[in-house]
Every structure is written in C-alpha cells, then in structure tokens.
Amino acid sequence: MFENLLQNVKNQRQLLESTIQKLIQIRSYSGQEGEIVKFIESRMKEFDFDEVFIDGLGNIVGRIGHGPIVILYDAHIDTVKVTDNENWLYPPFEGKIVDGKIYGRGAVDEKPAMAGYLLAARAIKTLYGKQELPFSLYVVGSVMEEDCDGYPLLHLIEKEGIKPDFVLLGEPTDLKIYRGQRGRMEIEIATFGKSAHGAHNQQGINAIYRMARIIEQIEKLDQQLPSVQPLGKGSITVSDISSKGPSLCSVPDFCCIHIDRRLTLGENKEIVISQLKEIAKSLGIVAEVRIPQYHGTSWKGTKFEQEAYFPTWVLAEDHLLLKAAKATGQQVFNREVETGVWSFSTNGVATAGRLNIPTFGFAPGKEELAHSDREELVLDDLQKATEFYALFPFELMKTLNEK
Ligand SMILES: [Zn+2]
C-alpha cells in the first residue's frame, strides 16, 4: 500500500536536492528569515498547496487537505550564525554536494526537514490531490526558534488559531523517532546589602558575600538533582554574576546572578523557584528570585515577549502517535525504528510542554553536529525522511481508525 507515494518521492530526488541546496544557500539567521520565507512561499504555491500564508509573526504556513484531523509539520527555518572562528570544509552558504552529502549552515539544524516536508506534500498532492483527504496537513517554517524555542508555534496556535491534533518536529534525530526533551529555564537571583566606604567596611553589609553563600549551595544542589528516565538528570549552572555599589572603593549593596537550569521529568518552574527560595531562607538571607522575560522582534517587525521558561515534555512510549510513527518507520525502512530523546530544546516546549498536544520528532542529521562547523547531511537519509513524511499522515489515519 502507498508504494506509489514512496515511488513518487524517489522520482523527485533531483527536486529534493535542489530544494535543500537552495534552503542552505539562503542565509536565514534568527530574525532575518524574510528571504527564505519568500522562497518557501513560492515553492508551496508551485507545489499546489491548498493554502499558503505568512502569519503575523513571520512564520510561513502551507496547508494541504481539508480533513478534520489536523497534523502540523514544523521545521524552524532560522539558523545560528557562522562565526569568524569556524573552520568549514566548504563555504557554509554554498550548499556544496560531495559524494552524496551536502554541507553548510542549516544542513542539520534543520533545513532538511523543510525540504522533505515540501516534497512529501507535493507527492501527496500529485497522487491524491483530487480526492478528499481525511486530514489537514500544515507545513510550518517557523522563525526565531534558536532565540526563543516554542514561541513561534505558540504564536501560530494561540494568536492565529491553528489547532493541531498532532505535531511532528523536524529537529535532527538521525532517522530515529524522538519523543521528548529536558525543559529549561533561566532564573535571576538578587541579594542586597548596605553600602559603606571600603575604609570602614565593618559599617556595611556586602551583597556579594551573601550571594557567595547562596552560590555554594547551588553548586551542591547540582549534585543532588534527580535523574529520571528517559531524560536523565536536570542541572543548574550559575552562568553570570554582577554587582553594584557606590564605587569600586565601597562595599557593594547589590549582587545578581543568572542561572541556566535544565529540567528533567517531574521538575517545573514552581519546584525550581521554591528550591532556590528555600536555599536563601535556610541561610537567613533576603533574596529576590525571578524568571526573566525574553524580548524579541521578528523579521516582520513584530515584537513579542515571553517568560524564559521552556517546559519538559515526554510522549508516552505507548501513545498512538508513536505507534503511527513506528508503523511508518517500518514501511519506509523495513525494520523497527529506535526511539530516543533530544539533549537540546525544541519547539516541543510549546506544543507538548505548554499545550499538551501530542508531539514527536523525526528527521535526518546528527544532533551533535548542530551549531557546529561540521554540519553535513547524507542525501539518501533526506530521501528516506521525505518518504516518512509522505507516508506518515496515512499511517496515522490507519492507527486512529484501529483505535
Ligand atoms: Zn534546531
């Protein structure tokens, strides 16, 4: 069944390769995705999508089918920057193809998914475009994920009214089926003191000394955080420190630290904040503990802000969405496909973490190459992923009907 769908994808190999190449050639740093959005928009129209639009934030959105089951395929189309210190084998925006691999910024994180989605949607439209499809498949090129993971999809769902029943993320999984990730959050802690002349320091109270005692406890806390499968252990890292006083010859009356916190299953922002408040309380130190706000501006000029909290999520191993994903993998690879989790954060923090929409990931490319000057993609893997993307909606419908 659906042999013709897989065959159609195989027959379009050249178009798939030219599409990923063009996506890599268009530089699309976070907040500067206008040009790549226009390119994807033109491809979606060319491939006969039923609806194509750019939303209020600047995400590019295409839909095929009008059916009641709403599936969302997300690929963030922004990338991190190329720095002067990086040492690329081939120029990062050339999209050079050598011996079946393509090289460049975004070749892993995560332009392949968008190329695959486009060709998969094209195959479905070519073969089944005249029929009523039982699903609505949204293909989303989301913007600014590298800056504020989750926000682009939160915008699409909450402000644009697209309500997916199921979400597929195109972050690299090396053709495995991924079902979750640790969450993350940022925290700021401030301590206060009493300023005094450095020559009379006994008359002051040093806010840095107070903070030092808190930092010591945070270092201990990091060792004690629980490990929960399949995500492993959470972590806490003091990532910055600053202080203020009347001058460098004075006792400072203010000190502030910034914290990076990774969250495993069972940890959430309430737990994290109360752990830190508890530390200050047990030391008898008055401290302010808060989650900072993230502020961003998209390529469209749309301003937004969000609390710097990105919740943990895991899809249950026996969830029907994973069943459908595994059935699809079986069809495409003729073998069982392994499951796993990401070590980094994804747009799933919004769809699964905040909104509880069943979400999983599948894409080519090795996670450990993301954000490095070694980004490379095996083009055969991209073709396999594209076959998966074309077949998945139909396997999902089968799984739902069997329920
Ligand atoms: Zn990514």
Boltz pocket constraint, residues with backbone or C-beta under 6 A from the ligand:
constraints:
  - pocket:
      binder: B
      contacts: [[A, 76], [A, 109], [A, 110], [A, 171], [A, 172], [A, 345]]
      max_distance: 6.0
